[in-house]
Amino acid sequence: MSKSMLAGIIGVTGFLFYVAAVIILADHVLGTHWVFEFVYFALAGIVWVWPAKALIIWGAK
């Protein structure tokens, strides 16, 4: 199995687990103050970028 294919499988699987975790944690965030909700969803929407970037760089080498 090539490195790029492995990176793709790890990326898709990791992203699915990340989305599941964000959704589960969102159940605890919803209903709180709107500022807290905004910060949570803004961070949840951005945080995945750095691990994905590292995985893409690793897979491309």
C-alpha positions in Angstrom: 0.0 0.0 0.0 1.4 3.4 -1.0 2.0 6.1 1.5 -0.5 8.4 -0.2 -3.2 5.8 -0.1 -2.5 5.1 3.6 -2.7 8.9 4.3 -6.0 9.0 2.5 -7.5 6.2 4.5 -6.2 7.6 7.8 -7.5 11.1 6.8 -11.0 9.9 6.0 -11.2 7.7 9.1 -9.8 10.4 11.3 -12.1 13.0 9.9 -15.2 10.8 10.5 -14.1 10.2 14.1 -13.5 14.0 14.5 -17.0 14.8 13.2 -18.6 12.3 15.5 -16.7 13.7 18.5 -17.7 17.3 17.6 -21.4 16.2 17.2 -21.3 14.4 20.6 -19.8 17.4 22.3 -22.2 19.8 20.6 -25.0 18.2 22.5 -23.5 19.6 25.6 -22.8 23.0 24.1 -26.3 23.6 22.5 -28.5 25.6 24.8 -25.7 27.5 26.5 -24.9 31.2 25.8 -24.7 32.0 22.1 -21.1 33.3 22.5 -20.0 30.0 23.8 -21.8 28.2 21.0 -20.2 30.5 18.4 -16.7 29.9 19.8 -17.2 26.2 20.0 -18.4 25.8 16.4 -15.9 28.2 15.0 -13.0 26.3 16.7 -14.5 22.9 15.7 -14.7 24.1 12.1 -11.1 25.2 12.0 -9.1 22.8 14.3 -9.2 19.8 11.9 -7.1 21.8 9.4 -3.7 21.4 11.1 -3.7 17.6 11.5 -5.0 17.3 8.0 -2.2 19.5 6.7 0.4 17.4 8.5 -1.1 14.2 7.1 -1.1 15.6 3.6 2.5 16.7 3.8 3.5 13.3 5.3 1.6 11.4 2.6 3.1 13.5 -0.2 6.7 12.8 0.8 
